[in-house]
Amino acid sequence: MENNNLETATFGAGCFWCVEAVFQRLEGVESVVSGYEGGTVKNPTYKQICTGNTGHAEVIQIKFNPEKISYESLLNVLWHSHDPTTLNKQGNDSGTQYRSAIFYHSQKQKEIAEKSKAEIEKSGLWKDPIVTEILPKTEFYLGEDYHQNYFNDNSYQPYCAFVINPKIKKLKKDFDSMLKK
């Protein structure tokens, strides 16, 4: 049965493999796909994105049921699952394609994102200023098939073991009550 009440959220927070793996585990998240957004090149390829010259960020697009998980909760997980204080960098991944960004899909999402960002800055969770961009959605381009569901299909890969696994463990520790059972 299709749920027509789903909403969409789009986040950039470094490598989309990492971000996808985190959000796939949340109750109320119906789907997560990896792709590109925020740039000027039409139908970009991963190879083009890697140059840093397209203006696009690696992002995930989430379809979620707001009756099961709120947009505010998704943002809270976002703030805790990556470093929003590093400009164009997450871990060893650097370049504008790895920037921290929230692409809002409505005025309400924009307002919620701005409020959430201000609250997380005041909370002291991060000692440096948050550089996450809050921007209107642009055209989303679906990433190549081999980028979809990457962690779940390739958990044995070194990048997954050393970079994504710690994020999943932190998610389980910090947000256990929000995880799919």
C-alpha positions in Angstrom: 0.0 0.0 0.0 1.5 3.3 -1.1 1.6 6.1 1.5 0.7 9.4 -0.2 1.5 11.4 3.0 5.3 11.0 2.6 7.5 14.1 2.8 10.9 14.6 1.3 14.1 15.8 2.9 17.4 16.4 1.2 20.7 16.6 3.0 24.4 16.9 2.1 26.8 15.8 4.9 29.9 14.5 3.2 30.1 11.1 1.4 26.6 10.1 0.5 27.3 6.5 1.3 27.8 7.5 5.0 24.7 9.6 5.2 22.5 7.1 3.4 23.5 4.3 5.8 22.6 6.4 8.8 19.2 7.5 7.6 18.1 4.1 6.2 18.0 2.8 9.8 15.5 5.3 11.2 11.9 4.3 11.9 9.6 6.3 9.6 12.1 6.7 6.8 10.6 4.9 3.8 13.4 5.3 1.4 16.8 7.0 1.0 18.6 7.5 -2.3 22.0 9.0 -3.1 22.5 11.7 -5.7 23.6 15.2 -6.5 22.1 18.6 -6.0 23.0 22.3 -5.8 25.1 22.7 -8.9 24.8 23.9 -12.5 25.7 20.8 -14.5 22.7 18.9 -15.9 22.7 15.2 -15.4 26.1 15.1 -13.7 28.1 11.9 -13.4 30.1 10.8 -10.3 33.3 11.4 -12.3 32.2 15.0 -12.9 31.2 15.5 -9.3 34.6 14.3 -8.1 36.3 17.2 -9.9 34.6 19.7 -7.6 33.7 21.8 -10.6 30.0 21.0 -11.0 28.7 23.0 -8.0 26.8 19.9 -6.9 27.0 18.3 -3.5 26.7 14.6 -2.8 23.3 14.4 -1.1 20.7 11.9 0.0 17.0 12.4 -0.7 14.8 10.9 2.0 11.1 10.0 1.8 9.7 9.9 5.3 6.4 9.5 7.0 5.9 12.6 9.2 3.5 10.6 11.4 6.4 8.4 12.4 9.4 10.7 12.3 9.4 14.5 12.2 11.6 16.7 10.1 13.0 18.1 13.3 14.1 14.6 14.3 15.8 14.1 11.0 17.7 17.3 11.4 18.7 16.3 14.9 20.2 13.1 13.5 21.9 15.1 10.8 23.6 17.4 13.3 24.9 14.4 15.3 26.0 12.2 12.4 28.5 14.5 10.7 30.7 17.5 11.5 28.7 20.6 10.3 31.6 22.9 11.3 34.0 21.9 8.6 33.7 23.8 5.3 33.7 21.5 2.3 35.2 18.6 4.2 34.1 15.4 6.1 37.0 13.3 7.4 39.4 12.6 4.6 36.9 13.7 1.9 37.4 17.3 0.9 35.9 19.5 -1.8 32.7 21.4 -2.4 30.9 18.2 -3.3 31.2 17.1 0.4 29.8 20.3 1.9 27.2 20.3 4.6 23.8 21.4 3.2 20.1 21.3 3.8 18.0 21.7 0.7 14.5 22.6 1.9 11.4 21.6 0.1 9.0 24.2 1.6 9.0 27.4 3.6 8.1 25.4 6.7 11.2 23.2 6.2 13.3 26.3 5.8 12.0 27.7 9.0 12.5 24.5 10.9 16.0 24.0 9.6 17.0 27.6 10.5 15.6 27.2 14.0 17.3 23.8 14.4 20.6 25.2 13.3 20.4 28.1 15.8 19.4 25.7 18.6 22.3 23.3 17.9 24.8 26.2 17.8 23.6 27.4 21.2 23.7 23.8 22.6 27.5 23.7 22.5 27.5 20.3 20.8 30.0 21.8 18.4 32.7 24.2 19.6 33.2 25.8 16.2 30.5 27.7 14.2 28.2 25.6 12.0 28.8 26.2 8.3 25.9 24.1 7.0 24.1 25.9 4.1 20.3 26.1 4.2 19.2 26.4 0.6 16.0 26.0 -1.5 15.9 22.7 -3.3 17.1 22.6 -6.8 17.0 19.7 -9.3 18.0 16.4 -7.7 20.0 14.0 -9.9 19.9 10.4 -8.9 23.4 8.9 -8.4 24.5 5.9 -10.4 23.1 2.5 -9.4 26.3 1.3 -7.7 26.1 4.2 -5.2 22.6 3.2 -4.0 22.4 1.2 -0.8 26.2 1.1 -0.8 26.9 0.3 2.9 24.2 -2.5 3.1 25.6 -4.1 -0.1 29.3 -3.5 0.6 29.8 -3.5 4.4 33.0 -5.6 4.0 34.8 -2.8 2.1 37.5 -1.0 4.1 35.8 2.4 3.7 32.6 1.0 5.1 34.4 -0.7 8.0 36.5 2.3 9.0 34.3 5.3 8.2 30.6 4.2 8.1 30.6 1.5 10.8 31.6 4.0 13.5 28.7 6.3 12.4 26.2 3.4 12.7 27.5 2.5 16.1 27.2 6.2 17.2 23.6 6.3 15.8 22.7 3.1 17.8 24.1 4.7 20.9 22.6 8.1 20.6 19.3 7.4 18.8 18.4 3.8 19.7 14.7 4.6 20.3 14.4 6.0 16.7 15.8 2.9 14.9 13.9 0.4 12.9 13.3 -2.7 14.9 
